[in-house]
Amino acid sequence: MKKVVAIVAVMVLMMGLSAYAQDVASCKGKLNAIGYGAYAIGFGDVFDDTKMTVGNVTTEHSFDAGLGFGVIGQYGVLDKLFVGLEVGLQMYKAEAKTTGAQIPVPDVDETNTEVNILANGMYAISYTDDLNAFFITAGLGMYGGDNSEFGLNGGFMFRRMLSPNVGVMVMPRFHYVMSDPAGTMAQIAAGVVIPIPLNK
């Protein structure tokens, strides 16, 4: 149930942000650094809870995503298009519990952190002279550090500048990781945007 609620909330947020669409300024030649924190909920086969019973012994296993952190470098290559390189850390939690065994089996409660390296495009639906913006984002990359799997992502980013030198952003998006079995995550990220002046 919590996964359905999270997905609906992300979709409502995406539709709400589209109300900001305006078309004013150019993205070209602008450079931004972004730092963010995020929370992800996993769904699909890889994140399904399992329960197996053999005789009197029952083992329950769960695996889910959770907190994440990352940085993005974003450069405007066209009037409405940024390209970005992202390095993110995603935490995953695994739990296992066995009952009914004659010899007690210790519970498992582990959190692992994996590195994701992604290349993203960010198309500006809105980009104003004061640098407030609303983007559609899409990208691809490697998920999982040493045991990397190819994956895709897509969503939206809304940015609001608090001053000429700093802004905030919210970015709901989905990640599809082509692991075996494949996994999907609904993620919402929020962070700080710092424009970096470039000498002309």
Secondary structure, 3 states (H helix, E strand, C coil): CHHHHHHHHHHHHHHHHHHHCCCCCCCCCCEEEEEEEEEEEEECHHHCCEEEEECCEEEEEEEEEEEEEEEEEEEEEECCEEEEEEEEEEEEEEEEEEECCCCCCCCEEEEEEEEEEEEEEEEEEEECCCCCEEEEEEEEEEECHHHCEEEEEEEEEEEEEEECCEEEEEEEEEEEECCCCCEEEEEEEEEEEEEECCCC
